[in-house]
């Protein structure tokens, strides 16, 4: 079993033996009407299972903090491991948002992991409304 799969299973056990459920909201990129004002597309929601971990300033966390887009400097950050593909900051879509304990978090970056026939996504998320 790969190190990634072992890590996810270990984190899942620490979270009480099962992954938690979270609500994700997904929206297409806004377009612009003839009047020049943005027109938002229809949003969709889905429920995912995942494991949330803090981002620390040491080791990998330090690299994450250094490479964050400027708009997210100073934001509270976490990572989420999930089997569901999440959408981060792209040119085609607005980033997914995740509701965690009543707070809304924005998906900033997503890494895709494949190990021993299993797929996982590790996403860096930033809490909305933090300075």
C-alpha positions in Angstrom: 0.0 0.0 0.0 1.4 3.4 -0.9 2.4 6.0 1.6 -0.4 8.3 0.4 -3.1 5.7 0.9 -1.7 4.8 4.3 -1.7 8.5 5.3 -5.3 9.0 4.3 -6.5 5.9 6.1 -4.5 7.0 9.2 -6.1 10.4 9.1 -9.5 8.9 8.7 -9.0 6.8 11.8 -7.9 9.8 13.8 -11.1 11.6 12.8 -13.2 8.9 14.6 -12.8 6.0 12.1 -14.8 7.6 9.3 -14.4 10.6 7.1 -16.7 13.6 7.7 -19.3 14.8 5.3 -19.1 18.3 3.9 -21.3 20.4 1.5 -19.5 21.7 -1.6 -21.0 24.5 -3.8 -19.8 24.7 -7.4 -20.5 27.6 -9.8 -19.4 28.3 -13.3 -17.4 31.4 -14.1 -19.6 34.5 -14.4 -20.3 35.8 -17.9 -21.1 39.3 -18.9 -24.5 40.5 -20.2 -25.0 43.1 -23.0 -25.2 45.7 -20.2 -21.6 44.8 -19.1 -22.8 43.5 -15.7 -21.8 40.0 -14.6 -24.3 37.2 -15.0 -23.9 34.3 -12.5 -24.5 30.8 -13.7 -26.5 28.2 -11.7 -24.7 26.7 -8.7 -24.8 23.1 -7.8 -24.2 21.5 -4.4 -22.8 18.1 -3.6 -21.9 16.2 -0.5 -18.4 14.8 -0.2 -16.5 12.8 2.4 -13.1 13.9 3.4 -10.5 14.5 6.1 -9.4 18.0 7.1 -5.9 18.7 8.3 -4.2 22.0 9.4 -1.5 23.6 7.3 1.6 24.1 9.4 4.4 26.6 8.8 7.0 23.8 8.8 7.9 21.3 6.0 5.2 21.1 3.3 3.1 23.7 4.9 5.8 26.3 4.5 6.0 25.6 0.8 2.2 25.9 0.6 2.2 29.3 2.4 5.0 30.6 0.1 3.2 29.8 -3.1 -0.3 30.9 -2.3 -1.9 33.6 -4.5 -1.5 37.0 -3.0 -5.3 37.3 -2.3 -5.0 34.4 0.2 -1.9 35.7 2.1 -3.0 35.9 5.8 -5.9 33.6 5.3 -6.5 30.6 7.6 -5.6 27.6 5.6 -6.4 23.8 5.8 -6.0 20.8 3.6 -8.7 18.4 2.7 -8.2 14.8 1.4 -11.1 13.4 -0.5 -12.0 10.9 -3.2 -14.1 13.6 -4.9 -12.5 15.9 -7.5 -12.6 19.5 -6.3 -12.1 22.6 -8.4 -9.6 25.3 -7.3 -8.8 28.6 -8.9 -9.0 28.1 -12.7 -9.8 30.3 -15.7 -12.9 28.2 -16.5 -14.7 28.0 -13.2 -15.1 29.8 -9.9 -13.4 27.8 -7.1 -15.5 25.3 -5.2 -16.6 26.4 -1.7 -16.9 24.0 1.2 -19.1 24.5 4.3 -17.2 23.4 7.4 -18.7 23.9 10.9 -20.8 26.9 9.6 -17.8 28.6 7.9 -17.3 28.9 4.2 -13.9 27.8 2.8 -12.6 28.4 -0.8 -10.7 25.7 -2.6 -7.4 27.3 -3.7 -5.3 24.5 -5.1 -5.9 20.8 -5.9 -3.4 18.0 -6.3 -4.5 14.6 -7.8 -3.0 11.5 -6.3 -3.3 7.9 -7.8 -1.8 5.1 -5.8 -2.5 1.3 -6.2 -5.6 1.9 -8.2 -7.1 4.4 -5.7 -7.6 8.1 -6.5 -7.5 11.0 -4.0 -7.5 14.7 -4.2 -5.6 16.9 -1.7 -6.9 20.5 -1.8 -5.7 23.5 0.0 -8.6 25.6 1.3 -8.8 29.1 2.7 -11.4 30.4 5.1 -13.5 33.2 3.7 -13.7 36.3 5.8 -10.3 36.1 7.4 -7.9 39.0 7.0 
